[in-house]
Amino acid sequence: MVVKTIYIARHGYRSNWLAKGPYPLPPTGIDSDVPLAEHGIHQAKELAHYIVSLENQPELLFSSPFYRCIQTSEPIADILELPIMIERGIGEWYRPDRPVIPVAAPLETLENFFPGKLDLKWQSQVIPSDKGETEEDLFRRCGKVWPLFINQVETQYPNAETILLVTHAAAKAALGMNLLGFSNWREPLDEDGTIIRSGSCSLDKYELDTRSTFQNGVNEVPLENRKWRMTMNGNVEFLIKGEEMNWDYRNAHEAGSDADIKLRQAAAAAAATGTAVPSVVPTEEPELESVYVSVDIPNGNYREGNAIDRTATLQQSGLETDVPLFRVGDQVYEGQWKKLVGTELAFPGEPTTSKKQAKSVELETPNEEDVGEDETDNAEVDTAKDRNSDDRHQEKIYRIQDHIVLNDVERI
């Protein structure tokens, strides 16, 4: 038999997400290994009661080794009478530039906090780097986890068809996108731009497409050849307060970091007062208004121009690497990001603004932009859609100082 249903849940509301302290110290003494808030414990119980109401209940329960995930797993383990198996491969994501890279407590330490609840026989096949991970490292780690993990499950528990993993927001998204066969977690799930939702204690469900997977009647199919369908995305219907503290890859901050928490606390305060919810942590410098870049599109026919549809979107991944990927509409390119001497664009009748005029593209730009069309093979990309609605109008001048050269087109 093979695993046919996989549930993936995020841990509950963390204690250091509360707007006011004092905040409890990590019980394990590990940096950032914080416990759940009381609200998070209630969420975990709500999740457990929802899971027990499902017709297809998990037969095995796996948890990240961090305290908050085991706490979230505990009510589920109690109500389903299952042991909690610690899987380090689904642990938290910590960036390399972090002052301290937390390493989860060993099983012997965790057993002291959750006596009799852990299955000490399970052996993790993948251990996250103690040097931290880039976004790409995390995605590769989660991709490496699946075949080793599923093989071990099916070997040790051949009768188990349904399993549950309790993990963290970033790992939850990376695990899901790997399972669905995407090359990175920045790709949308569908043409509507849907992404994996990861509110606290939210639940995803993946079901094996048995018709596509076993079309030849062969029961033993490698994981990489199995087809999965996502039938539940960030489900929080069982939570009294609904979705809270959602995190996804578009957040510039590490999940649970100080900057991330400040952003969410500001959003909570804004929601409480009825003011606008901030999209970034307020800083002294105002956000740039608009940025334009020049884009070279490969063209094998010199007689015809290669234009970009105005409705197309531009997405980028891996700008810090030598060969970043760019997606324009339905095509994917490898490319380069270069600096130009400068080309000016004039837009008569544009509104003036009190914000700074953009001079160059920052690498932490939004991930989707409107792509315009030029008379040549170049296109100008407006990477910020919010325009000031000032009544004053004049000719606006933008200087292009950044240049994207695309090559190696691949239709997807």
C-alpha positions, 0 to 999 in steps of 0.5 A: 500500500502507499500513502494516499492522503497527506495533511500538512498543518501549521503550528498555532499562535505563538506566544511572542506574537502577542501585542504585549508581553511579558513573553515566556522564555523558550522552555528548551533554552533554544533561541526562538524555540518559543511556546504557543500562546494560550490562544494558540493552545486553544487553536490546537484543540480546535484543529484536533477536534476538526481532524477527528471529525474528518472521515479520512483521519490521519493514521500517523502524526509527524511534527517539527522538533520545535516546541510550538509544533509539538504543542500543536500536535499534542491535542491531536495525538491525545484525541487520535491516540497516536504517538508524535514522531519528530521529523527534523526535515520539516523544521523551521526555516532560518536565514543565514544572516540571522545572528543565531541559527537555532538548532532544535533540542534533541529527543531526550530533551523533548521527552522531558517536556512531553513524557510518553507522547513521542515515538523515539524510534523514528529517525529523521532522514534530512537535517536542516543546515545549522548554518542557515538556509536561503530561500532556495536552500529551504525549497531544495531541503523540502524537495529532498525530504519527500522521497526519503520520508515517504519511503521510510513511512511506507517501509515501516508502516505499510498499511498507513494511507493517511498521514499528518505533518505539523510544521511551520509556514515556510516549510508548509508552503515549500513542502506543498509546492514540491509535492505538487511538482512546482520548481519554486514556491513563487509560482502561483497554483493556478492562473488566478494567482492562488498561493498556499495559505498559511495562517496559524493552525491552518490545514492543507490536504493533498490527495494522490491522483490514483488514476494518473499515478497508477494508469498502468496498473503498477502499484509501486510508483516512485514518489517523483512519478506520483501525481497529487491534487491539493484539495484543501488550502489553508483551511481555517473553517474550524477556528473561531477567529478564522485566519490569523498571522498568515505568512507567505513567501511575499513577506520580505521577513523571515517568518516569526522574526522580529521584523515579521512580528512588528509588521503583524502587530502593526497590522493588528493595531491597524485592524483594531482602530479601523485604519489602513493595514500596513504592507511593510513595517513603517520606516523613516524613508517613504516607499518609492513610487514607481520604478522602470526597467528595460527588458531585452527579449530574445528574438530569432527573427530580426525582421519582426519585433518581439513585443510583450503583451500589456496584460502579461506579468513579470515574476523573478526568482533568484536575483542573488544568483548568476542566472536568475529566472524570469517569467513573462506571461506563459514563458520562462527565461534565464536572464541577467540583471544589469546597470544602464547608463540611463535612459529618460522616459517622459510621461506628460500629465502624470500627477506629482507626488511628495514621494521620492522619484525612483532611480533604480530597481531595488531587489526586494521589489514586488513579485508581479509587475505590469509589463508594457510594450515598446517600439523595439525589443525593450519593454518598460516595467512599472514595479509599483502600482500605487500612484499618488492621486494628487491634483497637480499634474506635470510631465514626469521624468523617469530614468531607467538605470536597470536592465534585464537581458532575457535568454534561453526561453522555455514555454511552460 
